[in-house]
Amino acid sequence: MSSWKKAAKATQKTHKERHQPEARKHLGLLEKKKDYVVRAKDYHRKERTLKLLQKRALDRNPDEFYFHMINSKIEKGVHREKDKEDEHTPEQIKLMETQDIKYVAYKRNIEAKKVEKLQSQLHLIDAANEIKNKHIFFVEDEEEEKTFDIAKKLNTHPALLSRRTNRPNLSKLKDIKLPKVDENTLATIEQQKHMAYKELYKRIERERELTIVQQKLEIQRALAKEKETKPKRVKRATKNSAPIYKWKFERKR
Protein backbone atom coordinates (compact mmCIF):
# COMPACT_ATOMS: atom_id res chain seq x y z
CA MET A 1 0.00 0.00 0.00
CA SER A 2 2.83 2.38 0.90
CA SER A 3 4.46 1.84 -2.47
CA TRP A 4 1.15 2.74 -4.17
CA LYS A 5 0.99 6.02 -2.22
CA LYS A 6 4.50 6.94 -3.31
CA ALA A 7 3.65 6.17 -6.91
CA ALA A 8 0.49 8.28 -6.69
CA LYS A 9 2.43 11.25 -5.29
CA ALA A 10 4.84 11.12 -8.21
CA THR A 11 2.06 11.96 -10.66
CA GLN A 12 0.02 14.39 -8.56
CA LYS A 13 0.00 18.11 -9.18
CA THR A 14 2.54 20.23 -7.26
CA HIS A 15 0.79 23.09 -5.51
CA LYS A 16 2.84 26.29 -5.68
CA GLU A 17 2.69 28.97 -3.01
CA ARG A 18 1.63 32.43 -4.10
CA HIS A 19 4.22 35.16 -4.45
CA GLN A 20 4.17 38.57 -2.78
CA PRO A 21 1.28 40.70 -4.02
CA GLU A 22 2.14 43.75 -6.11
CA ALA A 23 0.90 46.14 -3.40
CA ARG A 24 3.30 44.60 -0.85
CA LYS A 25 6.26 44.23 -3.22
CA HIS A 26 8.18 46.95 -1.36
CA LEU A 27 8.29 44.65 1.73
CA GLY A 28 10.46 42.08 -0.07
CA LEU A 29 9.90 38.43 -0.89
CA LEU A 30 7.04 36.63 0.82
CA GLU A 31 8.38 34.18 3.41
CA LYS A 32 7.44 30.58 2.67
CA LYS A 33 6.89 27.80 5.23
CA LYS A 34 10.29 26.19 4.60
CA ASP A 35 12.01 29.57 5.04
CA TYR A 36 10.21 30.07 8.35
CA VAL A 37 11.26 26.61 9.59
CA VAL A 38 14.95 27.36 8.91
CA ARG A 39 14.71 30.77 10.59
CA ALA A 40 12.83 29.38 13.61
CA LYS A 41 15.33 26.54 14.14
CA ASP A 42 18.25 28.97 13.97
CA TYR A 43 16.54 31.34 16.42
CA HIS A 44 15.82 28.61 18.98
CA ARG A 45 19.35 27.19 18.65
CA LYS A 46 20.83 30.60 19.46
CA GLU A 47 18.32 31.04 22.30
CA ARG A 48 19.40 27.73 23.87
CA THR A 49 23.07 28.70 23.53
CA LEU A 50 22.50 32.04 25.27
CA LYS A 51 20.59 30.36 28.12
CA LEU A 52 23.41 27.85 28.58
CA LEU A 53 26.04 30.61 28.66
CA GLN A 54 23.98 32.61 31.18
CA LYS A 55 23.71 29.54 33.41
CA ARG A 56 27.47 28.94 33.20
CA ALA A 57 28.12 32.59 34.07
CA LEU A 58 25.85 32.34 37.13
CA ASP A 59 27.43 29.06 38.29
CA ARG A 60 31.01 30.19 37.63
CA ASN A 61 33.47 30.19 40.52
CA PRO A 62 35.46 33.49 40.47
CA ASP A 63 38.53 31.66 41.85
CA GLU A 64 38.59 28.86 39.26
CA PHE A 65 41.70 28.50 37.12
CA TYR A 66 42.52 26.48 34.02
CA PHE A 67 45.91 26.35 32.33
CA HIS A 68 44.13 27.05 29.05
CA MET A 69 43.52 30.58 30.36
CA ILE A 70 47.23 31.36 30.10
CA ASN A 71 48.06 28.98 27.24
CA SER A 72 45.68 30.63 24.76
CA LYS A 73 44.80 34.11 23.58
CA ILE A 74 42.06 35.81 21.56
CA GLU A 75 42.98 37.23 18.16
CA LYS A 76 40.19 39.04 16.28
CA GLY A 77 37.55 37.28 18.36
CA VAL A 78 38.99 33.79 17.80
CA HIS A 79 40.70 31.63 20.45
CA ARG A 80 44.18 30.59 19.39
CA GLU A 81 46.70 28.38 21.20
CA LYS A 82 49.97 30.08 22.12
CA ASP A 83 53.05 28.71 20.42
CA LYS A 84 54.97 26.44 22.79
CA GLU A 85 58.71 26.64 23.10
CA ASP A 86 60.68 23.91 21.39
CA GLU A 87 61.81 21.22 23.83
CA HIS A 88 64.74 20.11 21.66
CA THR A 89 67.29 21.80 19.44
CA PRO A 90 67.70 20.48 15.85
CA GLU A 91 71.02 18.86 16.84
CA GLN A 92 69.40 17.09 19.81
CA ILE A 93 66.54 15.78 17.62
CA LYS A 94 69.02 14.45 15.06
CA LEU A 95 71.05 12.66 17.75
CA MET A 96 68.00 11.23 19.50
CA GLU A 97 66.57 9.86 16.24
CA THR A 98 69.76 8.32 14.85
CA GLN A 99 71.99 7.33 17.79
CA ASP A 100 71.71 4.91 20.68
CA ILE A 101 72.04 5.99 24.31
CA LYS A 102 75.28 4.01 24.73
CA TYR A 103 76.85 5.79 21.75
CA VAL A 104 75.80 9.20 23.14
CA ALA A 105 77.32 8.33 26.55
CA TYR A 106 80.53 7.18 24.83
CA LYS A 107 80.85 10.43 22.85
CA ARG A 108 80.09 12.51 25.96
CA ASN A 109 82.91 10.81 27.88
CA ILE A 110 85.32 11.57 25.02
CA GLU A 111 84.30 15.25 25.00
CA ALA A 112 84.59 15.45 28.81
CA LYS A 113 88.16 14.11 28.68
CA LYS A 114 89.11 16.59 25.94
CA VAL A 115 87.64 19.46 27.96
CA GLU A 116 89.57 18.35 31.05
CA LYS A 117 92.80 18.16 29.03
CA LEU A 118 92.32 21.65 27.52
CA GLN A 119 91.47 23.15 30.92
CA SER A 120 94.65 21.70 32.42
CA GLN A 121 96.70 23.32 29.63
CA LEU A 122 95.04 26.76 29.61
CA HIS A 123 94.37 27.17 33.37
CA LEU A 124 91.77 29.87 32.48
CA ILE A 125 94.00 32.64 33.84
CA ASP A 126 92.47 35.29 31.57
CA ALA A 127 89.00 34.48 32.89
CA ALA A 128 90.18 35.19 36.44
CA ASN A 129 91.25 38.70 35.40
CA GLU A 130 87.75 39.47 34.08
CA ILE A 131 86.00 38.65 37.37
CA LYS A 132 84.78 41.81 39.09
CA ASN A 133 85.71 41.93 42.76
CA LYS A 134 86.59 44.49 45.44
CA HIS A 135 89.73 45.15 47.42
CA ILE A 136 89.20 47.66 50.23
CA PHE A 137 92.08 49.74 51.59
CA PHE A 138 91.76 51.71 54.82
CA VAL A 139 93.42 55.11 55.28
CA GLU A 140 93.86 57.38 58.27
CA ASP A 141 92.41 60.64 56.90
CA GLU A 142 91.28 62.47 53.74
CA GLU A 143 94.80 63.75 52.98
CA GLU A 144 96.13 60.20 52.80
CA GLU A 145 93.16 59.24 50.61
CA LYS A 146 94.03 61.95 48.07
CA THR A 147 97.68 60.89 47.85
CA PHE A 148 96.97 57.14 48.02
CA ASP A 149 98.91 55.08 45.43
CA ILE A 150 97.64 51.51 44.87
CA ALA A 151 100.78 50.35 43.03
CA LYS A 152 102.96 51.59 45.89
CA LYS A 153 100.70 49.94 48.45
CA LEU A 154 100.86 46.57 46.65
CA ASN A 155 104.57 47.01 45.91
CA THR A 156 104.15 46.24 42.20
CA HIS A 157 104.34 47.91 38.81
CA PRO A 158 101.29 50.03 37.74
CA ALA A 159 100.97 48.01 34.50
CA LEU A 160 100.28 44.83 36.55
CA LEU A 161 97.40 46.24 38.63
CA SER A 162 94.72 44.76 36.36
CA ARG A 163 96.00 41.23 37.02
CA ARG A 164 94.36 39.03 39.64
CA THR A 165 96.94 36.28 39.18
CA ASN A 166 100.70 36.29 38.63
CA ARG A 167 101.25 39.82 39.97
CA PRO A 168 104.86 39.84 41.25
CA ASN A 169 106.21 42.61 43.48
CA LEU A 170 109.05 44.98 42.54
CA SER A 171 111.80 42.93 44.20
CA LYS A 172 110.89 39.85 42.14
CA LEU A 173 110.60 41.91 38.96
CA LYS A 174 114.23 43.05 39.38
CA ASP A 175 115.46 39.43 39.52
CA ILE A 176 113.38 38.22 36.54
CA LYS A 177 115.24 38.00 33.22
CA LEU A 178 112.70 38.33 30.42
CA PRO A 179 113.52 36.68 27.06
CA LYS A 180 113.64 38.82 23.95
CA VAL A 181 110.51 38.12 21.89
CA ASP A 182 109.56 40.06 18.78
CA GLU A 183 106.03 41.32 18.08
CA ASN A 184 105.28 38.67 15.42
CA THR A 185 106.00 35.85 17.86
CA LEU A 186 103.81 37.49 20.51
CA ALA A 187 100.97 37.87 17.98
CA THR A 188 101.28 34.19 16.99
CA ILE A 189 101.22 33.06 20.64
CA GLU A 190 98.18 35.26 21.33
CA GLN A 191 96.37 33.85 18.30
CA GLN A 192 97.13 30.27 19.33
CA LYS A 193 95.83 30.98 22.83
CA HIS A 194 92.66 32.54 21.41
CA MET A 195 92.06 29.50 19.18
CA ALA A 196 92.62 27.17 22.14
CA TYR A 197 90.04 29.03 24.24
CA LYS A 198 87.61 28.96 21.31
CA GLU A 199 88.03 25.20 20.96
CA LEU A 200 87.54 24.77 24.72
CA TYR A 201 84.26 26.70 24.56
CA LYS A 202 83.01 24.54 21.67
CA ARG A 203 84.00 21.34 23.50
CA ILE A 204 82.18 22.44 26.66
CA GLU A 205 79.02 23.25 24.66
CA ARG A 206 79.23 19.93 22.83
CA GLU A 207 79.64 18.02 26.09
CA ARG A 208 76.67 19.89 27.58
CA GLU A 209 74.47 19.07 24.55
CA LEU A 210 75.40 15.39 24.74
CA THR A 211 74.64 15.32 28.47
CA ILE A 212 71.15 16.76 27.86
CA VAL A 213 70.48 14.27 25.04
CA GLN A 214 71.64 11.37 27.22
CA GLN A 215 69.33 12.45 30.05
CA LYS A 216 66.36 12.77 27.67
CA LEU A 217 67.01 9.34 26.19
CA GLU A 218 67.24 7.81 29.68
CA ILE A 219 63.88 9.40 30.60
CA GLN A 220 62.31 8.05 27.39
CA ARG A 221 63.60 4.56 28.16
CA ALA A 222 62.28 4.72 31.74
CA LEU A 223 58.86 5.91 30.52
CA ALA A 224 58.68 3.10 27.96
CA LYS A 225 59.10 0.51 30.73
CA GLU A 226 56.20 1.91 32.78
CA LYS A 227 53.10 0.61 30.99
CA GLU A 228 50.63 0.27 33.87
CA THR A 229 51.26 3.26 36.14
CA LYS A 230 52.50 6.37 34.39
CA PRO A 231 54.63 8.78 36.47
CA LYS A 232 53.59 12.36 37.11
CA ARG A 233 55.42 15.03 35.13
CA VAL A 234 56.81 17.71 37.44
CA LYS A 235 58.63 19.84 34.85
CA ARG A 236 58.52 19.95 31.08
CA ALA A 237 61.57 19.37 28.91
CA THR A 238 63.41 22.39 27.51
CA LYS A 239 66.34 22.91 25.18
CA ASN A 240 68.66 23.09 28.19
CA SER A 241 67.26 20.37 30.45
CA ALA A 242 65.51 17.01 30.40
CA PRO A 243 61.94 16.60 31.74
CA ILE A 244 61.45 15.76 35.41
CA TYR A 245 59.03 12.96 36.37
CA LYS A 246 57.94 11.72 39.77
CA TRP A 247 57.36 7.98 40.09
CA LYS A 248 55.05 6.38 42.62
CA PHE A 249 56.95 4.95 45.56
CA GLU A 250 57.21 1.17 45.46
CA ARG A 251 58.35 -0.83 48.42
CA LYS A 252 61.25 -3.12 47.54
CA ARG A 253 61.17 -6.63 48.97
C-alpha positions in Angstrom: 0.0 0.0 0.0 2.8 2.4 0.9 4.5 1.8 -2.5 1.2 2.7 -4.2 1.0 6.0 -2.2 4.5 6.9 -3.3 3.6 6.2 -6.9 0.5 8.3 -6.7 2.4 11.3 -5.3 4.8 11.1 -8.2 2.1 12.0 -10.7 0.0 14.4 -8.6 0.0 18.1 -9.2 2.5 20.2 -7.3 0.8 23.1 -5.5 2.8 26.3 -5.7 2.7 29.0 -3.0 1.6 32.4 -4.1 4.2 35.2 -4.4 4.2 38.6 -2.8 1.3 40.7 -4.0 2.1 43.8 -6.1 0.9 46.1 -3.4 3.3 44.6 -0.9 6.3 44.2 -3.2 8.2 47.0 -1.4 8.3 44.7 1.7 10.5 42.1 -0.1 9.9 38.4 -0.9 7.0 36.6 0.8 8.4 34.2 3.4 7.4 30.6 2.7 6.9 27.8 5.2 10.3 26.2 4.6 12.0 29.6 5.0 10.2 30.1 8.4 11.3 26.6 9.6 14.9 27.4 8.9 14.7 30.8 10.6 12.8 29.4 13.6 15.3 26.5 14.1 18.2 29.0 14.0 16.5 31.3 16.4 15.8 28.6 19.0 19.3 27.2 18.6 20.8 30.6 19.5 18.3 31.0 22.3 19.4 27.7 23.9 23.1 28.7 23.5 22.5 32.0 25.3 20.6 30.4 28.1 23.4 27.8 28.6 26.0 30.6 28.7 24.0 32.6 31.2 23.7 29.5 33.4 27.5 28.9 33.2 28.1 32.6 34.1 25.9 32.3 37.1 27.4 29.1 38.3 31.0 30.2 37.6 33.5 30.2 40.5 35.5 33.5 40.5 38.5 31.7 41.9 38.6 28.9 39.3 41.7 28.5 37.1 42.5 26.5 34.0 45.9 26.4 32.3 44.1 27.0 29.0 43.5 30.6 30.4 47.2 31.4 30.1 48.1 29.0 27.2 45.7 30.6 24.8 44.8 34.1 23.6 42.1 35.8 21.6 43.0 37.2 18.2 40.2 39.0 16.3 37.6 37.3 18.4 39.0 33.8 17.8 40.7 31.6 20.5 44.2 30.6 19.4 46.7 28.4 21.2 50.0 30.1 22.1 53.1 28.7 20.4 55.0 26.4 22.8 58.7 26.6 23.1 60.7 23.9 21.4 61.8 21.2 23.8 64.7 20.1 21.7 67.3 21.8 19.4 67.7 20.5 15.8 71.0 18.9 16.8 69.4 17.1 19.8 66.5 15.8 17.6 69.0 14.5 15.1 71.1 12.7 17.7 68.0 11.2 19.5 66.6 9.9 16.2 69.8 8.3 14.9 72.0 7.3 17.8 71.7 4.9 20.7 72.0 6.0 24.3 75.3 4.0 24.7 76.8 5.8 21.8 75.8 9.2 23.1 77.3 8.3 26.5 80.5 7.2 24.8 80.8 10.4 22.8 80.1 12.5 26.0 82.9 10.8 27.9 85.3 11.6 25.0 84.3 15.2 25.0 84.6 15.5 28.8 88.2 14.1 28.7 89.1 16.6 25.9 87.6 19.5 28.0 89.6 18.3 31.0 92.8 18.2 29.0 92.3 21.7 27.5 91.5 23.2 30.9 94.7 21.7 32.4 96.7 23.3 29.6 95.0 26.8 29.6 94.4 27.2 33.4 91.8 29.9 32.5 94.0 32.6 33.8 92.5 35.3 31.6 89.0 34.5 32.9 90.2 35.2 36.4 91.3 38.7 35.4 87.8 39.5 34.1 86.0 38.7 37.4 84.8 41.8 39.1 85.7 41.9 42.8 86.6 44.5 45.4 89.7 45.2 47.4 89.2 47.7 50.2 92.1 49.7 51.6 91.8 51.7 54.8 93.4 55.1 55.3 93.9 57.4 58.3 92.4 60.6 56.9 91.3 62.5 53.7 94.8 63.7 53.0 96.1 60.2 52.8 93.2 59.2 50.6 94.0 62.0 48.1 97.7 60.9 47.9 97.0 57.1 48.0 98.9 55.1 45.4 97.6 51.5 44.9 100.8 50.3 43.0 103.0 51.6 45.9 100.7 49.9 48.5 100.9 46.6 46.6 104.6 47.0 45.9 104.2 46.2 42.2 104.3 47.9 38.8 101.3 50.0 37.7 101.0 48.0 34.5 100.3 44.8 36.5 97.4 46.2 38.6 94.7 44.8 36.4 96.0 41.2 37.0 94.4 39.0 39.6 96.9 36.3 39.2 100.7 36.3 38.6 101.3 39.8 40.0 104.9 39.8 41.3 106.2 42.6 43.5 109.0 45.0 42.5 111.8 42.9 44.2 110.9 39.8 42.1 110.6 41.9 39.0 114.2 43.0 39.4 115.5 39.4 39.5 113.4 38.2 36.5 115.2 38.0 33.2 112.7 38.3 30.4 113.5 36.7 27.1 113.6 38.8 24.0 110.5 38.1 21.9 109.6 40.1 18.8 106.0 41.3 18.1 105.3 38.7 15.4 106.0 35.9 17.9 103.8 37.5 20.5 101.0 37.9 18.0 101.3 34.2 17.0 101.2 33.1 20.6 98.2 35.3 21.3 96.4 33.9 18.3 97.1 30.3 19.3 95.8 31.0 22.8 92.7 32.5 21.4 92.1 29.5 19.2 92.6 27.2 22.1 90.0 29.0 24.2 87.6 29.0 21.3 88.0 25.2 21.0 87.5 24.8 24.7 84.3 26.7 24.6 83.0 24.5 21.7 84.0 21.3 23.5 82.2 22.4 26.7 79.0 23.3 24.7 79.2 19.9 22.8 79.6 18.0 26.1 76.7 19.9 27.6 74.5 19.1 24.6 75.4 15.4 24.7 74.6 15.3 28.5 71.1 16.8 27.9 70.5 14.3 25.0 71.6 11.4 27.2 69.3 12.4 30.1 66.4 12.8 27.7 67.0 9.3 26.2 67.2 7.8 29.7 63.9 9.4 30.6 62.3 8.0 27.4 63.6 4.6 28.2 62.3 4.7 31.7 58.9 5.9 30.5 58.7 3.1 28.0 59.1 0.5 30.7 56.2 1.9 32.8 53.1 0.6 31.0 50.6 0.3 33.9 51.3 3.3 36.1 52.5 6.4 34.4 54.6 8.8 36.5 53.6 12.4 37.1 55.4 15.0 35.1 56.8 17.7 37.4 58.6 19.8 34.9 58.5 19.9 31.1 61.6 19.4 28.9 63.4 22.4 27.5 66.3 22.9 25.2 68.7 23.1 28.2 67.3 20.4 30.4 65.5 17.0 30.4 61.9 16.6 31.7 61.4 15.8 35.4 59.0 13.0 36.4 57.9 11.7 39.8 57.4 8.0 40.1 55.1 6.4 42.6 57.0 4.9 45.6 57.2 1.2 45.5 58.4 -0.8 48.4 61.2 -3.1 47.5 61.2 -6.6 49.0 
